């Protein structure tokens, strides 16, 4: 993961002693958040050219508005900077007034901002950590390579995005890989040694023959080699077209990739996979792409066959729901856990975010995909239909709304939080 540059903008009239105490406090907050090792301090700038020089070559930056009288320093220093930026204010030395004055202009320059309530304590650590995690997510997304193996599934009539738009708006390069390349790779590989036995030994139940597991893991290995060859940071696959070609499903492979930290999406859905990347990068946890399958009174059912096995308390290896072939994955998420949902619109202008709490999960019905998660929510699920952004949402464990808010601002997206 790329390191972030940390610089301070200060008026030349403020004392060196105050600035040193401030820098020590910020280091303490970052250390308490477990983020100090990801940050490279560049120093204190008292004029715009100095700040620009400090940030030269940085993929992303944290700029602490150390004192008042620094508005022109920050704006001038960021004028040529192309990466995402987090501006940080604190309660002293007129830092917050300076941020309030400069932020309406800085927000046009891929910047987000956070005002710390203090320079110590849990709330300050939490606010700074959320903002920095958003910065890390935005920075990691920009410049990434997203593979499209095959094409978007034909039923995705709305969930499509042009490669040029994806590159221009979010800095993501779409790498198109024909299914023929995957077929050729599949024919010459074998499953990774020992992986089948490991999966079977840890599963709560295995209801597929060994031969089906072997084929599913051969597909995993073929995709792994394609990821390596094309230097992909993530991919999405036209998975239903794989079934008649290779007589297996991609569900288990996608579950394994997401469990290991490499984002893998279903059905060639590019907007949903980018949503998945953003949520995974902000949370540092595996995400689950799923269909909103049913609404209730403040309840929502998500279902798909590809949930990451690392995300739940247990998993079962079953067949794929629609076809009864290959290997589908049923993961039981822990009841009572808070989760975060996210979805980008195909125009890449809005990021919808929401919280939920796991009510029940696992294989609850034979009429839905194999992983089913009923969520309790404090917002109206009918909104997903009334203002639809597409048929897939992504979910991960934990509350990651604030990091996603910050990442959205840095990427030029409008964050829309439900509830």
N, C-alpha and C positions, 0 to 999 in steps of 0.2 A: 504494500500500500504506500502511495506517495506521501512524503512528509509535507506538512503545512508550514508556511512561513509565518512568523509572528513578528509584527513590528508595532512600534508605538509612535503616535503623532503627538507632539507636545509643543506648547508655546515656549520660546527661548527664555521667557522671563521666569519660569517656574524653577524651583530649586532641584538640584540633582538628588538631594536626599529624599525628597518626596517621590521622584521617579524611581529610585532604587527600591523604596518600600513598595511601590505599586507593582513593579516587575516581580518582586519576591512574592507578593500576594497572588498575582495571576499564576505564577509557577505553582504555588501551593494548591490553587483551585484545580489546575490541570492535572496535577499529580493525584489529587483526591479522586478525580474523575477517571483515572487510569489512561489519560491521553497525553501525558507529558512527553512520552517517547515518540509521538507522532509529530511533534512541533519543533521547528528550528527557529530559535530567536535570532532576529536580524539587527535589533538595536532600536534607538530612538531617533526619529526624524523631526527636525524643526523647520524644514522647508520642503516644498513639493518635490524638487529634484532629488533630495535625499531619500524620500520615501519611495519614489519610483525606482531608484537604484537598489534599494534594499529588497524590493519585490521582484527585481529582474530575474527571470528564469524560474520563478515559483509557479507550480501548477495551481495553487490556491493559497489564499492569504487570510490571516486573522489580523485585523488592525485595531488596536486599542486606542480609542480617543482619550488620551491621557489627561488632557486639560482643555479648558476653553480656549478660544482664539485659534483653533486648529482646522476650521472648516475648509479654508482654502488649501491647507496642506494636504488634507485627505483627498479632496476632489482632484487637485492637481496631480497628486501622486498616483491616483488610480486611473487617470485619463487614458493611459495606453495599456493598462493591465487587462489581459483577456480572460483570466480565470475567475472562478467564483470567489466572493469576498464576504467575510463576516466582520461587521463593525461592532465593537464592544464598548459600552459606556459603563461608568461606575458612579457612585453617589457623590463624589468629591471633585473639587477643583474645577467646577463648571463643565465637567465632562458631558453630562446628559444634555444641557442646553446646546452644546456644540453639535451633538449627534442629532438633536431635533432639527437644527437648522440645515444640516448638510444632507440628511437622509432622503428627503424628497428628490434630490438630484442623484445621490449615490445609488438609490434603488433602481435607477435606470441602467446601472453599470454592473449587473449581475451581483448585487449586494443584498444581504440580509443584515439585520441588526438585533442586538440583544442588550437590554439594560439590566445590569446586575443590581440587586437590592443592597448588597454589601460586598466586601472583599474577603469574606470568610463565611462558613456555615453551609448547611445542607442545601438551602434553597439556591444560593449562589452557585454551588457546585452543579446542582441539577440543571439550572438554566444554561450555564455555560456548556455543560456536557451535551445537552440537547442541540444547542446551536452548532457546536463543533461537529457533532455527528451528522447533522444536516449538510454542513460544508464538505465533510468527507464523502458523503453520498453524491452530492452534486459534482464534486471533482472527479470521483471515480466513474460516474456515468459519462461525463464529457471525455471524448477521445476513446471510448470503448468500441469494440467490434462485436456486433450482434449478428450471428449466423441465422439465415433463413434456409432450412434444409427442406427443399421442395418449394411449395407455394402456399399461400394462405388457403385454408379449407374453403370450398366453394360456398358454404353457408355463411361465411363471415362477410356478409354483404355491406356491413358498415365498419367493422373493425379492421380497417386497412389504412396504411400510410405510405406515401411515396418516399423512396430512399432519400431524395434530395431534401424533402421537408424534415425528415428525421435528422439528417446531418446538419441542416441550417439552424433548426430550432433547439436541438438538444446536444449536438456534437457527437451523435452516435452514427457510426458507419455500418450500413447494412451489407453483409457479405452473403451473396446468394450461392447456395450449394445445391446442385441438382440431385434428385433422389437417386439417379443412376450411379453417382459417386458413392453414395451410401450403400447401395446394393453390391457394388464391386468390393467394397471394404468388408462387408458382412460375409461374403463368400470365402474370404481368406483368413478370417480371424477365429480365435477360440476364446472362451470366457476367461477372465483373469483367474489365475490359479488361486484356489481356496475361497473365492468369494461366494460360490454357491453354498458350500458347507457352512460358512459363517452366517449367511442370511437365514438358512433353514434352522440353524441352531438357536438363533435369537428370536425367531418368529413365534407368535402365540399359536398360529395354525398355518399349515401349508396344505392347500387343497388343489394343487396342480401337480401333474406328473413331472418327474425330473427332466424329461426331454423338453417340456415347455419352459422350464426355468433356464435350461441351457441355451435355448434359442433367444430368450429375452436378454440373457447376459452377453451373448454374442453381439446382439444389437448395441448393448451398452458399450462394449469394447470398440465396435466399429465407429460409434459416435465419438468416443473418447479420442480416437485417432484423427477423426475429422476436426475436432476441436483443436487438437495439437497442430495439425497441418496448416489450418487457416488462422491460427493464433486468435481464436475466438474467446471473448470474455463471457459470452452467454450465447444461447441459441434457442430457436423455436423450430418445431418440426411439423410437417404435414403428416401427422401420425396415423390418421385413418387410411391414407394411401399406402402406408407401409404394410398394413395387414395383408392385403391380397398379394403383395409383391414378395414378402418374406415369411408369411405365415406366422407372424408373431406381433406383439404390440410393444410400443415404446414406453408404456406406463412405468414399468420397473426401472428402466434406464433413467427416465426423468426424475423419479423419486431419488435414485442414488446420486445423480448429479446435484440436485438441490440440497441433499443431505451433506454433500461434501463441500458446498459453498459456491459451486458454479451454477448459475441460474439457467434453467431449462424449461421452456414453455411448450404448451400443447397447441396443436391445430394450426400452426403457422400464424398465430395471433400476435402480431408485432406490438400493437399498443399495450396489450395486456402483459406481454413479456417485458417491455420497458418498465411498466408499472412494477412488475416483479423485481426487476433489477434495482429500482429505486428503493423499494421497501426492504429488500434484502441488504442493500448497502447501508441504509440508515439504521437498521436494527442489528446487523451482523448475525442474523438468524435466517434459517431456510424459510422460504415463502411457498405457499400452496395456491396454485391457480385453480379456480373452481367456478362452477355455475351456480348463481342464485337459483335454486330449484323450487323454492316454495316460500311464501310469505305467511306470517301469522300476526297476531296482535303483539307488536313489539318483538317479534321473533322472525328469524331468517334462517333458512336452510341452505348451506353450501354443500355441493357434492361434486366429486370427480374421482378418477381412478389413479391419480398420480401424486398423492400427498407424500411429502418427504418422510421417510421412516424415522429420521432423527428428530422430528418435531413432536412426536407423541409419546404416550406412555407404553404403547404396544402396537404391533402391526400383524396383519394376516396377509398371506399371499393367495389371492383368489384369481378368478378369470376376469377378463375385461367385460364391463357391464353390457354394452350394446351387442357385442359379437359372441360372447362366451368363449373367446379364444385367448391365446397368449397368457399374460400375467397382469392382473390388476392388483393394486395395493389398497388395503383397508387399514387406515391409521386411526387409533383411538386417542384423541386429544384429551388432556386432563380437564375434568369438569371444574368449573369455577375460575379457569384461567382467563385473564383479560387478553384480547387479541386486537390487532389493528387491521383494518381493511383499506385497500387503496385501488384506484382505477384512474388511468389517464384517458381523456377523450381522444379519438383518432386524429383530431386536429392539433393535438399536442399543445393545447392552451390551458386546459383545466386539469387539476389533480383533485379528485374526490377522495376524502379520507374519513374514516369513521372508526369508532370503538365498538366492541361487543364483548360478551362474556360467554364462554362455552357452557352450554346447558347439558347437552348430551352429544356423543359422537361415536363413530365406529360404523359397523354394518347394521343399520337400524331398520332397513327396508330392502326388499328385493327389487323395488321399483325405481331405485336411484343408483347413481354411480357408487363405487365401492367404499370410498371415504365420505361419510356424511357427518356434517357438523351443524347442529342446531345452536344458534346464538340468541341470547337475550340482548336487545339493543334499546337505547333510550331515544331513538329517532324512528320515524315512520318508514318501514321498508318499502312502502309503495312508491317512495321517491325514486327508487331504482328503476321503476317502470315509467313513472310520469315524466322523468327527465333522464332517459336511458343514455348511458355511455357505452353500451355494448353488453355482450352476454357472459363475459368473464370478469370476476373480481379476484384480487389476490389477498391473502391473509397470512399473518405471522403472529407468533405469540409475543405478548408484551404490549405496552402502550408506547407507540412511536409517533404519535401525532405531531408533537413539537419538532422533532428532527425533520419530518416530512414537510412541515410548514416552511421551515428555513430553507430546505433544499428546493422547494417549489419557487420561492422568491429568487433564489440564485439562478434558477434555470428559466426565469421569465414566465413561470406558470402561475395561474390563479389557484390558490389552495382553497378548496371548498370543504369545510368540516361539517359533517352531519352531527346533529345533537348538541 
